Amino acid sequence: MSVMSQAAWNVPRDPALGSIAAHAREQWRSDQESAIDDAVSARDQSLSLRDWLREAMARGDRLSIRCFQVRAVGAVCEIDDDLLSLRNVGAGRIDLHLREGLPYVMQISESAATESTAAPIRSGGFRGRLMACESAGEEHSVWLLGETESIDGRLQVGADTLTVQSRLGAKLVLPMSAVIAVTPRL
């Protein structure tokens, strides 16, 4: 049986080797950081608007959203194929018709300090949400493309229309495609 001497277990103390090892570690660290940055960039470039909104909802971020005359602020509480709903302490729930062709400008106005505790709500898209508003029987404000003011009244949902009945009894029949947002009437 051979016994190795203590010198065989010692790490070489050659300053040139130490410098080469430090340089190799630095190069490896730099390569890893670059690979991580590339992966994050590729992931960010693949995010759709709905993906971005789902992440904001999961974090509990407070968003500010503009679309024509509609201004909404709140935390995302639902996202569906054609629905974006925000929960606002002062105004209640704000339901936006999320569809192609509407110029939504979104900003994280307040990043969440902690993870969201609210579970996602599913109401069946924008039409499903309007049906829930109809069954509540309360008055709502309806925001339309091309209009500067909301139309207020009770809602009745059709296949592709939304009828708003005012307090005075007038009924306005609106194409669903013209509706930008619905909010509880304040």
Buried (B, 14 or more C-beta within 10 A) or exposed (E): EEEEEEEEEEEEEEEEEEEEEEEEEEEEEEEEEEEEEEEEEEEEEEEEEEEBBBEBBBBBBBBBBBBBBBEBBBBBBBBBEBBBBBBBEEBBBBBBBBBEEBEBEBEEEEEBEEEBEEEEBEBEBBBBBBBBBBEEEEBBBBBBBEBEEBBBBBBBBEEEBBBBBEEEEEEEEBEBEBBBBBBBBE
